[in-house]
Amino acid sequence: MIVFIYGTTAEAIKLAPVMRRLDARGMRYQQWVTFQHTDALRKAMPQLGLREPDRVIANGWRGKPLKKPVHMLGWMVSVGCWTLKNMRSLRRAPRSSVVIVHGDTMTTVLGTIIGRLAGVPVAHVEAGLRSGDWRHPFPEELDRRIVGRLAEVHYAPTAETAANLAGRRNVVVTHGNTVKDAVRDGASVSVDAENASAEKYGLVLLHRFEFISNPSLVRSTLSALNEFSPVDLRVMVDTYSRDAIESVIRSMRLERLTIMPKQEHSIFVETLRRAQLVVTDSGGVQEESAVFGIPTLIHRMATERNEGLGTSAVLSKWDPEVLRRFFLEADSLRAAADDQSASPSDIIVEDLINRGHGTA
């Protein structure tokens, strides 16, 4: 039995290509969902072609998004209670079972622990990424290090990430992240050229806790974006970032910044592809932008990913001068699209089958 444990929209986007390829082969799997993201994940799942979850481990904070530390704590208690309640059935899982987790969220850590308690191997997709500083991004860097020690199979996107797992067994290089397949699958959806906007715009996606929990950084960043960008900016927000960002744009009257709600992933891929430039603190968006070669400012102190760096992407380290220079030099950063490399999801599926985890 193959079990995917996930709880955020980003995890769903990046695991969906693996599930789609299992479906194409007639391979069975289950989805156990923590709803770390609530409404956003529920909306995204059918859009990504994912069926209803087989088990709901938790339902956010009393059915609502986790907006405060106390909400996160309550959600974690719910996950713990579910695990204890279902421990007996978990330990009866077939010997060929595997739990698959993704990335760097608290669900990644808790899903790994559930797999270990059930006595089945845990496979970590997007393994081995390291920023080198446990404080940035926080707590994601710590999440990755914990899972790196507990997982038994590590699907590392690159040789560099595999090297970070030196000494561990079962490290498989997937030659990229599954987000490449998510982008390619999404880009295959046709868009009516008549309705596609010819407007030039930049795309902004800033959502990490270490950013939105720092009000002075939010204000200084949005002010600089409004001042220096050569094009108007569409600021895409979700439930977690909207309050921190929208109020600043409104109070500071930043007229070149327009709030935009999150989109279905296939539509987002087209919005991203048409953007003149991108400003983001999302590792996934960093990878997606690199697939298209879009000039990208990674607005973080440190990144655990190499995609785009040295070609189309620049790391800001929250330095206003780097931000200003990025806008001046953005046109020179555009790179060729990467549409010929191997499919990471195919590699993962083949490995799962070779390990005896796939059943029709």
N, C-alpha and C positions, 0 to 999 in steps of 0.2 A: 504494500500500500504506500503510495506517495501522498504525503500530506503537506500542503502549503500553509504556513502560519504567517499571516500578515495583518496589518491594521491601519495602514495609511494609504492615501491615494497614490503617492509616489511608488510605494511597494507594489501596489496593484498594477500600475502602468508597466513596471519593469518585470514583473513576474508573468503578466498576461501573455507575452510572446512565447514563453516556455509552455504555458498551459495550452495555447492554441496549437503548438506543434505536437503536444501529447494527444490532443483531440484528433488531429489529422491522422495520427497513427492508431487511433482507437484505444489508447492507453488510459486506464482509469486512474483517477486521483481524487483527493478531497481538499476542500478549502476550510480551514478553521480561522475565523476572523475575530480580532480583538476590538475592532472599531475604535482604534485610537483616534482616527478621524471618523466622525459619525455621518452626518448628512452628505458631506462631500464624497465619501467613499461609497455610500449607498447609491448615489447618483452616477458615480464613475463606473461601477461594476458592470451594469448592463451595456453601457456605452463601449466598454472594452470587450464585450462579448463574454463576460464571465457570468456563470449561473449563480443562483442563490447559494450562500455558504452552507456547507454541511453541518458545521457547528459554529455557534456564536459563543466565543469564550467570554467576552465582555461587551458592553454596549456604551462605550464612552463613560462620561460622568452622568449617571442617571439618564442616559439617552441623549446627552448634550455634549458639544465639543469640549475638549480639555483646554480651557483658557487660563487656568491658574495652577500654581504648584499643588494646591490642595485637591484640585480636580484630578491631577495626575496621580497623586497618592491614593485617592479613592478608587480610581480605575485599576491601579496596580493591586490593590486589595481584592477587587473583584476577580482579577485574573488568578490571583493566588487561591481564592476560595473555590473557583471553578476547577482549578487543578487538583486541589485536595479532594473535592467531591467526586471527581472522575478518575482518581488515581488507579483504582482497581481495573477499570475498563481500559485505561491507557496501557497498563502493563500486560494486557492480553493482546496487544497489537501483533500481527504476523511478523515472523522473523525477517521477512524481506522488506519490512517497512523502512521508510526514511522520512524525516521531517526536513522541509526546505524553508529556510528563512532568507531574508534579503536585507543587505545594507547596514544601517547604523541607527535604527530607532530603538526605543524601549521595547517595542514588540519583538524586534530581532533578538534582544537579550532574553526576554521572557519566553519566546518561542523555543529558543535554544534550551533553556532550562526545562521546559515541558518535555522536549524530546529526550533529554538526558534522563529525566525522572521516569519516562516511559520505557527506558532501556533500549531505544532505537538510535541509530546514527543520525546526526544532524549535518545537513549540507548547507553551506553558507554561500549564497550568490553575491557577487561583488565583494569578494574577500580580499584581505591584504592591503587595502588602502590605508595609508597612514599620513597624517600631516606632520608628525614629528613633535607635536606640542599638544599635550593632553588638554590644555585650556582652550584650544581653538581647532575645530569648532567644539563647543561644549554643549551638551554631554556626548555628542556623536562620536568623538574620537575615543572616549572611554568605552562606549558601547562596542565599537569595532574591536578594541583590544580584548574585551571580555569574551566576545564571541569567537575571536581568533584562537583563544585558548580552549574553549569548550567544544567547538565544532569538530567533526571528524573528517569531513570532506570540504575542501576549500576551492571554490570556483573563482580564480583570480583573473581579472581582466587583462593583465599585461605581465610581461616577464619581470618588470620592476615590482609590481605588487606581489608576485609569487616570491621574489627574493625577500620581501618583508616577512614571509612565512617560513623562512629557512629553518630546517630542523623538524618541521611538521610533515606528517605523512598525508598522502591523498590530496596533493595540490595540483589542480588542473587549470592550465592557462586557456582562457576562452577567447583570446584575441579580440578583446573589446567587451564592453558592457552590454547587457541585454537591452539597454535603452536604444542602442543602434537599431535593433529589430523593431522596437516600439515605434521609432521614428519612421523607419522604412515602411512598416505596415500602415502607419497613419498617413504617410505621404502618398500611399497608393490610392487613397480616397480622392476622387476627382472633385474639383471645385469649379463652379460655374465662373468662367472668365469674365462674363458680363457683370457679375455681382462682386467680383474680387476688387477690392479698393486699390486704386493707383496711388493713393496718398503715401508719402514717405513718412515713416515713423520709426521710433526706437521703442524697444520693449524693455520694461523694468519688472523684475521679479525678486523681491526682497522679503524673506519670511522667517529667517532663522531666529531662534530665541536670543542668541547673543547679539543680534542686531536690533530686533524690535523691542527688546527689554532695555535698550540704552537710548532714552529720549533725546539726549543731546546729539548723539550720532545720527539718529533718524532725521532730526531737523537740519543738521549741517549737510548731510548727504542729499536730501531732497532739494535743499536750497541750491547746492552746487549743480545738481542735475538740471534744474530749471534755468540756471544762469549759463551753463557752458554747452549744453547739448545743441548740435547743429540742426536737429529735427525735433518736432514735438514728440512727447513720450507718452506711451500707454503703460500705465502702472497696473499690473495684474495683481489682485489681492485675493486672499482666501479668508475664511472665518477667523483665522488666527492673526493675520497681519492687518486686516482692514482697519480696526480701531486705531492702531498705532500710526498708520500711514495716512488715512483719509483725513483725520482731524488736523494733522500738520499741514497738508496741502490746502485745506480750507482756511485755517487760521493765518497762514503765511501768504495766502493768495498766489499760489504758484500756478500761474495760468497755463504754462506749457505742459503741465502734467495732468493727464486725464485718468481717472480711476476706471478700471475695467475688471469685471468679474472673471473668475476662472472659467475656462472653456472645456468642452469635451475634447479629449486628447487629439483626435484626428483633426479637429478644427484648430486647436492650438498649434499643431505641427505646421499647418499652413500659415497661421499668423506669425509664427516664428520664422519660417522660411522667407517670408516677405519683408521682415524687419531689416532696417538699415544697420542697426547695431543692437546690442543687448547689454543690460546691466543686471547682474544677478548675484545672489549668494547661494544659489541652488547648485549642488553638484550635478544633479541630473540635467538641469538646463545647460550647465557648462558642457556636458557631453553632447547633448542634443544640438547645441549651437555649433560645436566642432564638426558634427556630421555635415552640416551645410557650409562650414567655413565662414560663419558670420562673425564680424568683429565683436568681441565680448570682453566686458570688464567684469572680473570676478571680484566682487566687493566683499572680501573677507581678509582676515589677518593671515590665514594659512589655508591651503587647499590640499586635500589628500589625492587629488586627481591630476594627471598630466595632460589630459585632452585639451588641445588648443594652445597650450602654453608654448611660447616660442614661435608661434605662427599667428593664429587669429585671436588669441586670448592674452589678457594682461591681468596680473594679480595686484589689487590696489593696496592691500595692507591698511585699508582705511585712511590712506594718505590723500588729502584733497588735491595735491599737486599731481599725483598719478592720475586721478580722476580727470583733472583738467586736460592733461596731455593726451589721455585716451581719446577724448572727443576731437582734439586737433589732428590726431594721427589715425583715426578709425578707418578711413578709406584705404589706407596702406596696409591694414591688417587683414583685409578680406582674402580668404584662401579658397582653394578648390574644394568642392564637395567630396566627401568620402562615401562613395556608394558601391565600392567594389570589394570590400573586405569580407571576411568570413562571417557567418552568422553565429554569434555567441550562444544563442538559444539552441541551435542545432547541436552544437558541441555538448551542451549540458544534457540534452535529451539522450544523445548517444551514450554519454558516460553513465547516466542513470540506468539505461537498459543493460549496458555491459556489466554493471554492478549487480544486476539481478533485481532491480527495484521496479521495473516496468512490467505490468500485467495488463492483458487485453480484457 
